[in-house]
């Protein structure tokens, strides 16, 4: 049995003996930043996607298919002096909905202020830190550090102070690979279940329509209702 030790952190509990705990900031190559806090001037043609929390979902990738806001190349370049968005940066929602995440790929876009930009250093595995930031208990801990006005908001310095468990880099990679495989299987099962749910919903609606317009007797004589959406109805029905 693997030897364990008390991490000294309530939300983490026991960890393997050769792991350590540290603050999130200590696995980053620079302090956490965020997107512009101003509302940008939007463009309708040839624009750069301008994203917020809704573009982060249950996958690792940023969802640009739902983006409705775009900014000019000039404004993108101005904002990127602050954000310096790079491939493999992690995005973490720190306002409104806490804890939605994604890893930046080759896409070109700009983020708004609710999204924190987390740059993992070379001594740690980006995918491990990504999964760590998806931990429900860590998200709860981070949320407790937030402030409230019209909505919850977690400050970047508070986010940097979040305690995390850190194994050796080689083990981080093994953990990330394992979770990639297992989470992919779970996502496939969820997608299959969603497909079945949609089919059942469709069947339910067609069943209701069939019965309320044609009755229960399958052998009853039918007639045209004269109403397009109803079609034929049982001869004993009236409209």
C-alpha positions as CSV (number, residue, x, y, z in Angstrom):
1,X,0.0,0.0,0.0
2,X,1.3,3.5,-0.9
3,X,2.5,5.4,2.1
4,X,0.4,8.6,2.7
5,X,0.8,11.7,4.8
6,X,-1.5,14.5,6.0
7,X,-1.3,17.4,3.5
8,X,-2.3,19.9,6.3
9,X,-5.0,21.3,3.9
10,X,-8.6,20.4,4.7
11,X,-9.9,20.1,1.1
12,X,-6.9,17.9,0.0
13,X,-6.7,15.6,3.0
14,X,-4.0,12.9,2.7
15,X,-1.5,12.8,-0.2
16,X,1.2,10.3,-1.2
17,X,4.4,10.6,0.9
18,X,6.5,11.9,-1.9
19,X,4.1,14.7,-3.0
20,X,4.3,18.2,-1.7
21,X,1.8,21.0,-1.3
22,X,2.3,24.6,-2.5
23,X,0.5,27.7,-3.7
24,X,-0.8,27.8,-7.3
25,X,1.5,30.8,-8.0
26,X,4.5,28.6,-7.4
27,X,3.8,26.4,-10.4
28,X,3.4,29.3,-12.7
29,X,6.0,31.2,-14.8
30,X,4.3,34.6,-14.1
31,X,1.5,36.0,-12.0
32,X,-2.1,35.4,-13.1
33,X,-3.6,38.1,-15.4
34,X,-7.0,38.6,-17.0
35,X,-8.6,40.2,-20.0
36,X,-9.6,43.8,-20.4
37,X,-12.1,45.2,-17.9
38,X,-13.6,47.7,-20.4
39,X,-16.5,46.9,-22.8
40,X,-14.8,46.9,-26.2
41,X,-15.9,48.4,-29.5
42,X,-17.3,45.5,-31.5
43,X,-17.0,44.9,-35.3
44,X,-19.3,42.9,-37.5
45,X,-16.8,41.9,-40.3
46,X,-13.4,40.2,-40.2
47,X,-13.3,40.4,-36.4
48,X,-11.3,38.5,-33.8
49,X,-13.6,36.5,-31.4
50,X,-14.0,38.1,-28.0
51,X,-14.9,35.5,-25.5
52,X,-16.1,35.2,-21.9
53,X,-17.2,32.4,-19.6
54,X,-19.8,30.9,-22.0
55,X,-17.0,29.8,-24.3
56,X,-15.6,27.4,-21.6
57,X,-17.5,24.1,-21.3
58,X,-16.8,20.6,-20.2
59,X,-14.0,20.0,-22.8
60,X,-10.4,21.2,-22.8
61,X,-11.0,23.4,-25.8
62,X,-12.3,26.9,-26.1
63,X,-15.7,26.9,-27.9
64,X,-15.6,29.6,-30.5
65,X,-18.8,28.3,-32.3
66,X,-21.1,30.3,-29.9
67,X,-19.1,33.6,-30.1
68,X,-21.3,36.6,-31.0
69,X,-18.8,39.4,-30.2
70,X,-15.8,40.3,-32.3
71,X,-13.2,43.0,-32.1
72,X,-10.8,44.5,-34.6
73,X,-7.3,43.3,-35.2
74,X,-6.0,46.7,-33.9
75,X,-7.9,46.3,-30.6
76,X,-6.8,42.7,-30.3
77,X,-3.2,43.7,-30.5
78,X,-3.7,46.4,-28.0
79,X,-5.4,44.1,-25.5
80,X,-2.8,41.3,-26.1
81,X,-0.1,43.5,-24.8
82,X,-1.6,42.8,-21.4
83,X,-3.0,39.3,-21.8
84,X,-0.2,37.8,-24.0
85,X,-2.3,34.8,-24.8
86,X,-0.2,31.8,-25.8
87,X,-0.8,28.2,-26.7
88,X,-1.2,26.0,-23.6
89,X,-2.2,28.8,-21.3
90,X,-5.1,27.8,-19.1
91,X,-8.3,29.9,-18.9
92,X,-10.2,29.8,-15.6
93,X,-13.5,31.6,-15.0
94,X,-13.1,33.7,-11.8
95,X,-16.4,35.6,-12.0
96,X,-20.1,34.7,-12.2
97,X,-19.5,31.0,-12.6
98,X,-16.3,29.9,-10.8
99,X,-14.1,27.1,-12.2
100,X,-14.9,26.7,-15.9
101,X,-11.7,25.9,-17.7
102,X,-10.0,25.4,-21.0
103,X,-6.5,25.1,-22.5
104,X,-5.7,27.5,-25.3
105,X,-4.8,25.8,-28.6
106,X,-4.0,27.4,-32.0
107,X,-7.1,29.6,-32.1
108,X,-6.9,33.3,-32.2
109,X,-9.2,35.2,-29.8
110,X,-9.3,37.6,-27.0
111,X,-10.7,37.1,-23.5
112,X,-12.8,39.4,-21.3
113,X,-12.1,40.2,-17.6
114,X,-14.0,37.2,-16.0
115,X,-11.4,34.9,-17.4
116,X,-8.1,34.4,-15.6
117,X,-5.0,33.5,-17.7
118,X,-2.8,30.9,-16.0
119,X,0.6,30.2,-17.4
120,X,2.1,26.9,-16.1
121,X,5.9,26.8,-15.8
122,X,8.1,24.2,-17.5
123,X,8.5,22.2,-14.3
124,X,4.9,21.2,-14.2
125,X,2.4,19.6,-16.6
126,X,-0.2,21.9,-18.1
127,X,-2.8,19.1,-18.3
128,X,-2.3,18.1,-14.7
129,X,-2.9,21.7,-13.5
130,X,-5.9,21.9,-15.8
131,X,-7.5,18.8,-14.2
132,X,-6.5,20.1,-10.8
133,X,-8.4,23.3,-11.5
134,X,-11.4,21.2,-12.4
135,X,-11.4,19.6,-8.9
136,X,-14.8,20.3,-7.3
137,X,-13.2,20.7,-3.8
138,X,-10.6,23.1,-5.1
139,X,-13.3,25.2,-6.9
140,X,-15.3,25.3,-3.6
141,X,-12.2,26.5,-1.8
142,X,-11.5,29.2,-4.4
143,X,-15.1,30.3,-4.3
144,X,-14.9,30.9,-0.6
145,X,-12.2,33.5,-1.3
146,X,-14.4,35.5,-3.6
147,X,-16.2,38.8,-3.0
148,X,-19.7,39.6,-3.9
149,X,-21.3,42.7,-5.5
150,X,-23.8,41.8,-8.1
151,X,-22.0,38.5,-8.6
152,X,-19.2,36.5,-7.1
153,X,-15.7,37.5,-8.2
154,X,-12.4,35.9,-7.1
155,X,-9.3,38.2,-7.2
156,X,-6.3,37.0,-9.1
157,X,-4.0,37.3,-6.1
158,X,-6.4,35.2,-4.0
159,X,-6.5,32.6,-6.8
160,X,-2.7,32.5,-6.8
161,X,-2.7,31.7,-3.1
162,X,-4.9,28.6,-3.5
163,X,-3.1,25.5,-2.0
164,X,-2.6,22.6,-4.4
165,X,-1.0,19.1,-4.2
166,X,2.0,18.7,-6.5
167,X,3.6,15.3,-7.5
168,X,6.7,14.9,-9.5
169,X,6.4,16.0,-13.2
170,X,6.5,12.4,-14.4
171,X,3.6,11.4,-12.2
172,X,1.7,14.6,-13.2
173,X,2.0,13.4,-16.8
174,X,0.8,9.9,-16.0
175,X,-2.2,11.3,-14.1
176,X,-3.1,13.7,-16.9
177,X,-2.8,10.8,-19.5
178,X,-5.0,8.6,-17.3
179,X,-7.7,11.3,-16.9
180,X,-7.6,12.1,-20.7
181,X,-8.5,8.4,-21.4
182,X,-11.1,8.0,-18.7
183,X,-12.8,11.4,-19.1
184,X,-13.0,10.7,-22.8
185,X,-14.9,7.5,-22.1
186,X,-17.2,9.3,-19.7
187,X,-17.8,12.1,-22.2
188,X,-18.7,9.5,-24.9
189,X,-21.2,7.8,-22.4
190,X,-22.7,11.2,-21.6
191,X,-23.1,12.0,-25.4
192,X,-24.8,8.7,-26.0
193,X,-27.1,9.2,-23.0
194,X,-28.0,12.7,-24.3
195,X,-28.8,11.3,-27.7
196,X,-31.1,8.7,-26.1
197,X,-32.7,11.4,-24.0
198,X,-33.4,13.5,-27.1
199,X,-34.9,10.5,-28.9
200,X,-37.1,9.8,-25.9
201,X,-38.2,13.4,-25.7
202,X,-39.1,13.3,-29.4
203,X,-41.0,10.0,-28.9
204,X,-42.9,11.5,-26.0
205,X,-44.0,14.5,-28.0
206,X,-45.0,12.4,-31.0
207,X,-46.9,10.1,-28.7
208,X,-48.8,13.0,-27.2
209,X,-49.7,14.4,-30.6
210,X,-50.7,11.1,-31.9
211,X,-53.1,10.2,-29.1
212,X,-54.7,13.6,-28.6
213,X,-55.5,13.9,-32.4
214,X,-56.2,10.3,-33.3
215,X,-57.3,8.6,-30.0
216,X,-56.5,5.2,-28.7
217,X,-58.4,3.0,-31.2
218,X,-56.0,2.1,-34.0
219,X,-58.8,0.8,-36.2
220,X,-61.0,3.9,-36.0
221,X,-62.0,5.5,-39.4
222,X,-60.0,8.7,-40.0
223,X,-60.9,12.0,-41.6
224,X,-59.1,15.2,-42.7
225,X,-59.2,17.7,-39.9
226,X,-58.8,20.6,-42.2
227,X,-56.0,21.9,-39.9
228,X,-52.5,21.6,-41.3
229,X,-50.6,20.9,-38.1
230,X,-53.2,18.3,-37.0
231,X,-53.7,16.4,-40.2
232,X,-56.1,13.4,-40.0
233,X,-58.1,12.8,-36.9
234,X,-60.5,10.1,-35.7
235,X,-63.9,10.4,-37.4
236,X,-65.5,10.7,-33.9
237,X,-63.3,13.8,-33.2
238,X,-64.3,17.4,-34.1
239,X,-62.3,20.6,-34.5
